[in-house]
């Protein structure tokens, strides 16, 4: 199946470069390019792509607003690209519905990999971005106190355990080993957590775990998704 992509960046050379890299892949087709967020939203509406690659800073409508509009009106998944390694941008982009977040110095192969990962329904963060996101929620000044949060009342005890392990960066296989259950059972628990809490993907589940106080400062840090290395790590379903 061909992955249909819209590329949006206000710098023509950058936009064309990304489009050329992606269009050269046998399983990826760039169906439209846009120079601002509004153009990206229109292109998604016209072409119904699988993935939109959005620059954060664009004129008239920025990438975060475009991401929010695209996520609300379609099933298109978004990958955010920026030269700015900023906590604020990470937080805002993920809350807008982004499924991936990469810096513009990403390697060619990692860009292609990111589009493929997001197109198949997984989420992806560059390791440095994932690390900064987790640090944002574990600093003493911003860490949430451990107290019951009514949002989690809809979860069973086992689903809470699953959410906790998700927030610590464990893969499905690692969660299965921790809970002594099958991979299929873990997939069911993860699906139930996302559905009950109204979350788009596992990245939003991690954010929810910190926001509700299920995970707080001093807990074990996230694992593979925030580990060392240059390649972006998929957040597996």
C-alpha positions in Angstrom: 0.0 0.0 0.0 1.3 3.5 -0.9 1.6 6.0 1.9 0.2 9.3 0.8 1.9 12.4 2.3 1.4 16.2 2.4 4.6 18.2 3.2 4.2 21.7 4.6 7.1 24.2 5.2 7.4 27.9 4.5 10.9 27.5 3.2 10.6 26.2 -0.4 14.0 24.5 -0.6 13.4 22.7 2.7 9.9 21.7 1.6 11.1 20.5 -1.8 14.0 18.6 -0.2 11.8 16.7 2.2 9.3 16.0 -0.6 12.1 14.7 -2.9 13.4 12.3 -0.2 10.0 10.9 0.5 8.8 10.7 -3.1 11.9 8.7 -4.0 10.6 5.8 -1.9 8.7 3.1 -3.7 6.0 3.0 -1.0 5.5 6.8 -0.4 3.8 9.4 -2.6 3.9 13.1 -1.9 0.5 14.2 -3.0 0.8 17.9 -2.2 3.1 20.6 -0.8 2.1 23.7 1.2 3.8 26.8 2.3 1.8 27.5 5.5 -0.6 25.8 7.9 -3.7 26.9 6.2 -2.4 25.4 2.9 -1.6 22.2 4.7 -5.2 21.9 6.1 -6.6 22.6 2.7 -4.3 20.0 1.1 -5.3 17.4 3.7 -9.0 18.1 3.0 -8.5 17.8 -0.8 -6.2 14.8 -1.0 -7.0 12.7 2.2 -3.3 11.7 2.8 -2.2 9.2 5.4 0.5 11.5 6.9 1.1 15.3 7.0 4.7 16.5 7.6 4.3 19.9 9.2 6.9 22.6 10.1 6.2 24.1 13.5 6.8 27.8 12.5 4.9 28.8 9.4 3.2 32.1 8.6 -0.6 32.8 9.0 -1.3 29.4 10.6 1.6 27.6 12.3 2.1 23.9 12.3 0.6 23.3 15.8 -2.7 25.0 14.8 -2.7 23.1 11.5 -2.0 19.9 13.4 -5.0 20.6 15.7 -7.3 21.3 12.8 -6.1 18.2 10.8 -6.5 15.9 13.8 -10.0 17.2 14.6 -11.3 16.8 11.0 -9.5 13.7 9.6 -7.7 10.5 10.2 -4.5 11.9 8.8 -1.6 11.5 11.2 1.0 14.3 11.6 4.7 14.4 12.1 6.1 17.8 13.3 9.4 19.1 12.1 11.3 22.0 13.7 14.8 23.4 14.2 13.8 24.3 17.8 14.4 21.7 20.5 11.9 23.3 22.9 9.8 21.8 25.6 7.0 24.2 24.8 6.8 23.1 21.2 6.9 19.4 22.1 4.1 19.7 24.7 1.9 21.9 22.4 2.4 19.7 19.4 1.6 16.5 21.2 -1.5 17.9 22.8 -2.6 19.1 19.3 -2.6 15.5 18.2 0.8 15.0 16.7 2.0 11.4 16.3 5.6 12.2 15.7 8.1 15.0 16.5 11.5 15.3 14.8 14.2 17.9 14.5 15.0 19.2 11.1 18.5 17.8 11.3 17.0 14.3 11.2 18.9 11.9 8.9 17.3 11.0 5.6 16.6 7.4 6.6 15.1 8.4 9.9 12.7 10.8 8.1 11.5 8.0 5.9 11.3 5.7 8.8 9.2 8.2 10.8 6.6 8.5 8.0 6.3 4.7 7.8 6.0 4.3 11.5 3.3 6.9 11.9 1.4 5.7 8.8 1.0 2.3 10.3 -0.5 3.8 13.4 2.4 4.0 15.8 3.9 7.1 17.4 7.4 8.3 17.2 9.7 10.8 19.0 13.3 11.6 18.5 15.2 10.4 21.6 16.2 13.9 22.6 12.6 15.1 22.3 11.2 12.2 24.3 13.8 12.8 27.0 12.9 16.5 27.3 9.2 15.7 27.4 9.7 13.3 30.3 12.0 15.7 32.1 9.3 18.4 31.8 7.0 16.3 33.9 9.6 15.1 36.5 11.2 18.4 37.5 10.5 19.1 41.2 8.9 22.5 40.2 6.3 20.9 37.9 5.9 17.4 39.2 2.4 16.4 40.1 1.5 15.3 43.6 0.4 11.7 44.0 -3.3 12.0 44.7 -6.3 10.2 43.2 -7.5 11.6 39.9 -11.1 10.9 38.9 -10.0 10.5 35.3 -8.4 7.2 36.2 -11.5 5.8 37.9 -12.7 4.3 34.6 -9.7 2.0 34.6 -9.5 -1.4 36.1 -6.5 -2.2 38.4 -4.7 -4.0 35.7 -5.3 -1.2 33.2 -3.8 1.2 35.7 -0.8 -1.0 35.9 -0.5 -1.1 32.2 -0.7 2.7 32.0 2.0 3.0 34.6 4.3 0.7 32.7 3.6 2.6 29.4 4.6 5.8 31.1 7.9 4.2 32.2 8.7 3.4 28.5 8.1 -0.3 28.5 7.3 -2.1 25.2 4.4 -4.5 24.9 6.7 -7.5 25.4 8.3 -5.9 28.5 4.8 -5.1 29.9 3.7 -8.7 29.3 6.8 -10.0 31.2 6.2 -7.6 34.0 2.5 -8.5 34.4 3.0 -12.2 33.4 0.4 -12.1 30.7 0.5 -12.6 26.9 1.3 -10.0 24.3 -2.3 -10.2 23.1 -3.6 -9.4 26.6 -1.3 -6.4 26.8 -2.6 -5.1 23.5 -6.1 -5.4 24.8 -5.2 -3.5 28.0 -3.5 -0.8 26.0 -6.5 -0.5 23.7 -8.8 -0.3 26.7 -6.7 2.4 28.3 -6.7 4.6 25.2 -10.4 4.1 24.6 -11.5 4.7 28.2 -9.4 7.9 28.6 -10.2 9.2 25.1 -6.5 9.2 24.1 -5.2 9.1 20.5 -2.1 7.1 21.1 0.5 5.9 23.6 2.3 9.3 23.7 -0.8 10.9 25.0 -1.1 8.0 27.5 2.3 8.9 28.9 1.3 12.6 29.2 -1.9 11.5 31.0 0.0 9.4 33.4 2.1 12.3 34.5 -0.7 14.8 34.5 -2.9 12.6 36.8 0.0 11.9 39.2 0.1 8.2 38.4 3.8 8.8 37.7 5.8 11.5 39.5 9.3 12.7 40.2 11.6 10.0 41.5 9.9 7.2 39.6 12.0 5.1 37.2 12.7 7.0 34.0 11.3 6.1 30.6 13.2 3.3 28.9 13.9 2.8 25.2 11.9 5.7 23.9 14.0 8.2 25.8 17.3 6.4 25.7 20.5 7.3 24.0 21.1 7.0 20.3 20.5 9.0 17.2 17.6 7.2 15.6 14.0 8.0 16.5 12.3 5.3 18.6 8.8 4.2 17.7 6.3 4.1 20.6 4.8 0.7 19.8 1.1 -0.3 20.1 
